[in-house]
């Protein structure tokens, strides 16, 4: 009789041998068992959240964040995707240097122009309780991993990068530079002169509140932002994406992108966790856990993201048949460039230029302009 050992048991053994006391993250549901494997599955996304909850707090540059990174990489590799890590320098308030890690995977499309789908995977530190970061720091990861499954099986016309950021929350004792993870991504785009190659950056976080209300971010690109709200209406999910809601200004690092001229950015986030007034009674408390989140909200956001990305891609594809690609003769950014740039990324963290705190642009100006010379989707 041949004994078969499940890979997850081997993973658990490796953790035990390494002296890690964190509970073993369980794998999410097998896509082959899903009722409709071609549709976004909120329960599958919820499985990813359960895995992150089993790891526990994921404060940046800690064993918890390393375990989360290993889980994310494993899930992406299981989809047959190439996965790389980007080393990002930062500095603790004590003066000690930190090395953080972004995780990226690519789904090639017909065009080498890029759609970036981004979420943070680390958690904030608080005195008096362990912060599991299920809504803030986990929900975007869960949605994006399930979305990666669908896009890997049926790629969009544009090359799609899934990027998971470390350094978006505060480390123990805080750090001198906020949003270190997204600063590392911005640095790569600038170093490779690839800002124009990026057609859209979609930042996703705080999206599993049972009473889901996605903010109409004032800093997001108006044309692309409203396409996601129209997608929600087409899907009958308008209650969570109210097109008549007032404008808000969630901070998900979008200013770092806008500061360097990349205004094709959309933020999907619920700014009030468990209530009507931001930040909500559950935000930054021990209640940021599985009991106060909902798989149905992940399902809603995932469906809208897939519909919105598909609609935007189709329209841009039609436009690009008649208009030269924005990247022109510039070398297309490839996933391996992340690793090639790691040597340069080891520069003194004090030299990293952070975007200043910027006031949100007025509606109709700045980041709300139409993309390049293209017609609006």
C-alpha positions in Angstrom: 0.0 0.0 0.0 1.3 3.4 -1.0 1.0 6.2 1.6 0.1 9.6 0.2 1.0 12.6 2.2 -0.9 15.8 1.5 1.4 18.8 0.7 -0.2 20.8 3.4 0.9 18.3 6.0 4.4 18.7 4.8 4.1 22.4 5.0 2.8 22.1 8.6 5.8 19.8 9.5 8.2 22.4 8.1 6.6 25.1 10.2 6.9 22.9 13.3 10.6 22.1 12.6 11.2 25.8 12.2 9.9 26.3 15.7 6.8 28.2 14.6 3.9 28.0 17.0 1.2 29.6 14.7 -1.7 27.4 13.7 -1.5 25.8 10.3 -3.5 27.8 7.6 -6.0 25.5 5.9 -6.3 25.6 2.1 -9.3 27.3 0.6 -12.0 25.2 -1.1 -10.9 23.2 -4.2 -12.1 25.1 -7.3 -13.1 21.8 -8.9 -15.8 21.4 -6.3 -17.4 24.8 -7.0 -20.8 24.9 -8.5 -19.6 27.4 -11.2 -15.8 27.5 -11.4 -16.1 30.3 -14.0 -17.8 32.7 -11.5 -16.3 34.5 -8.6 -16.8 32.5 -5.4 -17.2 34.4 -2.1 -16.8 31.2 -0.2 -13.5 30.5 -1.8 -12.3 34.0 -1.0 -13.5 33.4 2.6 -11.2 30.3 2.7 -8.3 32.6 2.1 -9.4 34.8 5.0 -9.6 31.8 7.3 -6.1 30.9 6.3 -4.8 34.4 7.2 -6.8 34.3 10.5 -5.1 31.0 11.4 -1.7 32.7 10.9 -2.6 35.5 13.3 -1.2 39.0 13.4 0.9 39.9 10.4 2.9 42.9 11.5 5.4 43.8 8.9 8.9 42.3 9.1 7.7 39.6 11.6 7.3 35.8 11.3 3.5 36.3 10.8 4.0 38.4 7.7 6.5 35.9 6.4 3.9 33.1 6.8 1.3 35.2 5.0 3.7 35.8 2.2 4.4 32.1 1.9 0.7 31.3 1.8 0.0 34.0 -0.9 3.0 32.7 -3.0 1.8 29.1 -2.7 -1.7 29.9 -3.8 -0.5 31.9 -6.8 2.0 29.1 -7.8 -0.8 26.6 -7.5 -2.6 28.5 -10.3 0.5 28.0 -12.5 1.6 31.7 -12.2 5.2 32.9 -12.0 5.7 34.5 -8.6 8.5 36.9 -7.6 9.3 39.0 -4.5 10.5 42.5 -4.4 12.7 43.5 -1.5 11.8 47.0 -0.1 14.0 48.9 2.3 12.4 50.7 5.2 13.5 52.0 8.6 12.1 51.4 12.0 11.6 54.5 14.2 14.4 53.1 16.4 16.7 53.6 13.4 17.1 49.9 12.6 16.7 49.1 8.9 13.9 46.8 7.8 13.7 44.7 4.7 10.1 44.3 3.6 8.7 42.1 0.7 6.1 42.7 -1.9 4.8 39.6 -3.7 3.8 39.8 -7.4 2.4 37.4 -10.0 1.6 38.0 -13.6 -1.1 36.7 -16.0 0.1 37.5 -19.5 -2.4 39.2 -21.9 -2.4 40.0 -25.6 -0.9 43.4 -24.7 2.1 44.0 -22.5 0.5 47.1 -21.1 -0.4 46.5 -17.5 -3.4 46.3 -15.1 -2.1 46.3 -11.5 -4.5 44.7 -8.9 -3.0 45.5 -5.5 -3.8 44.8 -1.8 -1.8 44.9 1.5 -1.2 41.8 3.5 0.3 43.1 6.7 -1.5 44.2 9.9 -1.2 47.1 12.3 0.1 46.7 15.9 -2.0 47.8 18.9 -1.4 47.7 22.6 -3.7 45.4 24.6 -4.9 43.0 21.8 -3.8 41.0 18.9 -5.0 42.5 15.6 -5.9 39.8 13.1 -6.5 42.3 10.4 -9.3 40.4 8.6 -11.0 43.4 7.1 -8.1 45.8 7.1 -5.1 43.9 5.6 -6.8 40.6 4.8 -10.0 41.2 2.8 -8.2 42.6 -0.3 -5.8 39.6 -0.3 -8.7 37.2 -0.2 -10.6 38.9 -3.1 -7.5 39.2 -5.2 -6.4 35.6 -4.8 -9.9 34.4 -5.9 -9.8 36.9 -8.8 -6.4 35.6 -9.8 -7.9 32.1 -10.1 -10.5 33.4 -12.6 -8.1 35.6 -14.6 -5.4 32.9 -14.8 -8.0 30.6 -16.4 -9.4 33.4 -18.7 -6.8 36.2 -19.1 -7.8 39.7 -19.8 -6.6 41.4 -23.0 -3.9 43.3 -20.9 -1.2 41.7 -18.8 -2.5 41.6 -15.3 -0.2 41.8 -12.2 -1.4 40.8 -8.8 0.7 42.7 -6.2 0.5 42.1 -2.5 2.2 44.8 -0.4 4.1 44.6 2.9 4.6 47.9 4.7 1.2 49.5 4.3 0.4 49.3 8.0 2.4 50.5 11.1 5.1 48.2 12.5 5.6 47.9 16.2 7.0 51.3 17.3 5.9 52.7 13.9 8.2 53.5 11.0 9.5 56.7 9.5 8.0 56.1 6.1 4.4 55.2 5.6 3.2 53.0 2.7 6.6 51.5 2.2 5.2 48.7 0.1 3.6 50.9 -2.4 6.6 53.1 -2.5 8.7 50.1 -3.5 6.2 49.4 -6.4 6.3 53.1 -7.5 10.1 53.0 -7.4 10.1 50.0 -9.7 7.8 51.7 -12.2 9.9 54.9 -12.2 13.2 53.0 -12.5 11.9 51.2 -15.5 10.2 54.2 -17.0 7.0 52.1 -17.0 4.5 54.6 -15.6 2.8 55.0 -19.0 2.6 51.2 -19.5 0.2 51.0 -16.5 -3.3 51.4 -17.8 -5.0 51.0 -14.4 -4.1 50.4 -10.7 -6.8 48.9 -8.6 -6.2 49.2 -4.9 -8.5 46.9 -2.8 -8.8 46.7 1.0 -11.4 46.8 3.8 -14.1 45.1 1.7 -15.7 42.4 4.0 -18.0 44.5 6.2 -21.4 42.7 6.3 -23.0 46.1 5.8 -20.9 46.9 2.7 -20.7 50.4 1.3 -17.8 51.1 -1.1 -16.6 54.6 -0.9 -16.7 56.9 -3.9 -13.0 57.9 -3.6 -12.5 61.5 -4.6 -8.8 60.8 -5.5 -9.6 57.9 -7.8 -9.7 58.4 -11.6 -13.3 59.5 -12.2 -13.8 57.6 -15.5 -12.6 54.3 -14.2 -14.1 54.7 -10.8 -17.5 55.2 -12.2 -17.1 52.2 -14.4 -17.0 49.9 -11.4 -20.1 51.6 -10.0 -21.9 51.0 -13.3 -20.7 47.4 -13.3 -22.4 47.0 -9.8 -25.6 48.4 -11.2 -25.5 46.0 -14.1 -25.0 43.1 -11.7 -27.8 44.2 -9.4 -25.3 45.1 -6.6 -25.9 48.8 -6.5 -26.7 48.8 -2.7 -23.0 48.2 -2.0 -21.8 50.6 -4.7 -24.2 53.6 -4.3 -23.5 56.0 -7.2 -25.2 58.8 -5.3 -23.2 58.6 -2.2 -21.0 61.5 -1.2 -17.3 61.6 -2.0 -14.8 60.3 0.5 -11.0 60.1 0.8 -9.8 56.6 2.0 -6.1 56.4 2.4 -4.9 53.2 0.6 -1.6 54.7 -0.7 -3.1 56.1 -3.9 -1.3 59.5 -3.2 2.0 57.8 -3.7 1.0 56.9 -7.3 -0.7 60.2 -8.1 2.3 62.1 -6.8 4.5 60.6 -9.6 1.9 61.3 -12.3 0.1 57.9 -12.4 -3.5 59.0 -12.0 -5.2 56.0 -13.5 -5.9 54.7 -10.0 -9.1 53.4 -8.4 -9.6 52.6 -4.7 -12.2 50.1 -3.6 -12.7 50.3 0.2 -15.4 50.6 2.8 -14.4 53.4 5.1 -16.8 52.6 7.9 -16.4 49.1 9.4 -19.5 48.2 11.3 -21.3 51.6 11.3 -22.3 54.7 9.4 -19.6 57.1 10.5 -15.9 56.5 9.5 -13.9 54.6 10.6 -16.7 52.5 12.2 -16.9 50.8 15.7 -15.0 47.7 14.6 -12.0 49.5 12.9 -8.7 49.2 14.7 -10.2 47.0 17.4 -10.1 43.3 18.4 -13.4 43.0 16.4 -11.5 43.1 13.1 -12.0 39.3 13.0 -13.9 36.7 11.1 -17.0 37.1 13.3 -17.5 40.6 12.1 -16.9 40.0 8.4 -19.0 38.3 5.7 -18.2 36.1 2.7 -21.1 37.7 0.9 -19.3 41.1 0.8 -16.2 39.5 -0.7 -18.5 37.9 -3.3 -20.0 41.3 -4.1 -16.7 43.1 -4.5 -15.2 40.2 -6.5 -18.1 40.1 -9.0 -17.9 43.9 -9.5 -14.1 43.9 -9.9 -14.3 41.2 -12.6 -17.1 42.9 -14.5 -15.5 46.3 -14.2 -12.0 45.1 -15.3 -13.5 43.2 -18.2 -15.5 46.2 -19.4 -12.6 48.6 -19.1 -10.3 46.1 -20.9 -12.7 45.7 -23.8 -13.1 49.4 -24.3 -9.3 50.1 -24.1 -8.7 47.2 -26.5 -11.0 48.8 -29.1 -9.3 52.1 -28.6 -5.8 50.6 -29.0 -6.6 49.3 -32.4 -6.5 52.9 -33.6 -4.2 54.6 -31.2 -0.6 53.7 -30.6 0.1 52.0 -27.2 1.3 54.5 -24.5 4.5 52.6 -24.0 5.7 53.3 -27.6 9.2 52.0 -28.1 9.9 51.7 -24.3 10.8 48.2 -23.2 7.8 46.5 -21.6 8.0 46.0 -17.9 8.3 42.3 -17.1 8.0 40.4 -13.8 11.6 39.5 -13.7 12.5 43.2 -13.6 11.4 43.1 -10.0 14.2 40.8 -9.1 16.7 42.6 -11.3 16.0 45.8 -9.4 16.5 44.3 -5.9 20.2 45.3 -5.9 19.2 48.9 -6.4 16.4 48.7 -3.9 18.9 48.1 -1.1 19.7 51.8 -1.0 19.6 53.7 2.3 15.9 53.9 3.3 16.4 57.5 4.4 16.9 58.4 0.8 13.4 57.1 -0.2 11.3 60.0 -1.3 7.8 59.8 0.0 4.8 61.5 -1.5 3.7 64.5 0.7 0.3 64.4 2.2 -1.8 65.8 -0.5 -5.3 67.3 -0.3 -7.8 65.3 -2.4 -8.3 67.0 -5.8 -11.6 68.6 -6.6 -14.1 66.5 -8.5 -13.5 67.0 -12.2 -9.8 68.0 -11.9 -6.5 66.3 -11.5 -6.9 62.6 -11.4 -10.4 62.8 -12.8 -9.2 63.7 -16.3 -9.8 61.2 -19.1 -6.9 58.8 -19.6 -4.3 60.1 -22.0 -6.0 61.1 -25.3 -8.4 58.1 -25.1 -12.1 58.2 -25.0 -13.7 57.4 -21.7 -14.9 53.8 -21.1 
